[in-house]
Amino acid sequence: MALLQRIEHGGTRPRGLVLTPTRELALQVTDDLLVAGGKLGTRVLAVYGGRAYEPQIEALREGVDVVVGTPGRLLDLVKQRHLDLSRIDVLVLDEADRMLDLGFLPDIERIVDLLPESRQTMLFSATMPGEIVALSRRYLRRPTNVRAEAHTEPEPAPQVVQHVWQTHQLDRPEVLARVLQAEGRGLTMVFCQTKRTCDRVAADLARRGFAVAAVHGDLGQGQRERALRAFRNGKIDVLVATDVAARGLDVDDVTHVVNYECPDSADTYVHRIGRTGRAGRTGTAVTLVDWAELPRWKLINSTLGLSFGAPQETYSTSDHLYESLGIPKDATGTLPKEQRGERAGLAAEELEDIGETGRARSAVRDRERRRPRRKRNRVRTRGGKPVDRAGRPEDASASAERPASDRSGDAAEGAADTVVNAVATERRRTRRRRRRTRGGKPVAADDTTQTA
């Protein structure tokens, strides 16, 4: 709100700039600003990679009030002279700690150097490590530190019920399939460590009958937005994601969060399970820990002061798994057929054509411009004169009836064939003659050698 109240509206150049670490967060911030500034007529543009440049450039030419985007695409538009940052009044750095983790600090410095000194800068961060403090001291003048929480260390929300179980890696898919059949489960987010694991888990759950989609960095922007829209709209109820979706995304009605693999740090664990239990609602967080991940989990447990230092060994047939989550006793590794039609699925969500690379349109344009190839007519010639297939010279009258352009073409082709034949004749190798020699002197073929 402070951003919308401070900037001037209706100009030709942007007056507010918001930097975000991910595309999804940029879209979410854009939607929030459009809702908050609806009565003011605020024009907001989301700028990020993965989409074609043309729509963003066209919107900048028409004029915007606030630009929200990732550092990489912003710098590209500045270098191409499509984005002018000389009139920015307010700069917002959202999820600053995440941007530092992703290596955006050099890009942020280049962007800030392009802004006027007389501006207001707001920095938002879930954690305040030394790098963030140094960044605030460098770019903020007499900053006011506002803490939304009383504690200094991250800690899970008290309304989130946590379960930590030690599972075997081969039994994890079966355990996850039963967790997803828990009583009262709504929208669920499943977090994985790698993109490959994310795809594998999503494909396995789809085979088991669950309405699921995957979100990670290797997917195109259109596919990621499609999955998030389907998840928000309730067409799917399971979203398998890497940590790219763990920060900043606010999806309503998320009841369960599953850490399919142990997170790397306490901060990551807190941000993951923070997707549920929002706005006073209750939520459930399940973390599956393998034997090899126990040392990392014990460090997270001690950092957060939890009581799961020795997670209970759990299998897909363990009674406490069913009792803790209210899973039906007859639940198996697949979703019952009568429940599979409750969600429309990812296919029901239309894939928006956002021109991710522009290659399709350029290919069509080149194909339209390409001239059709002229059919080549081959004519047999002899001595520069056309002959028929039987080798007889063509009738002079027939040759006269042919267009002049064709006759000239035939003559040119005949002359070319004559030159080729002449060159081939000159290059024809002569037969090699072999001579018998004796003592370095030639000997006739009929000579005989006599022995003493």
WOUR-V464140 format. One record per helix or strand. SS is the DSSP state (a for helix, b for strand). FROM is the first residue (numbers start at 1). TO is the last residue. If there is no record, write none. Layout:
# WOUR-V464140
{{SS	FROM	TO} {SS	FROM	TO}}
This chain:
# WOUR-V464140
{{a	2	6} {b	16	19} {a	23	36} {b	44	47} {a	53	62} {b	66	69} {a	71	79} {b	90	93} {a	96	101} {a	105	113} {b	120	123} {a	130	139} {b	160	166} {a	169	179} {b	187	191} {a	195	207} {b	212	215} {a	221	232} {b	238	241} {a	243	245} {b	254	259} {a	266	273} {b	283	289} {a	291	304} {b	312	313} {a	319	325} {a	337	339} {a	346	348} {a	359	369} {b	381	382} {b	385	387} {b	393	393} {a	396	401} {a	404	426} {b	437	438} {b	441	442}}
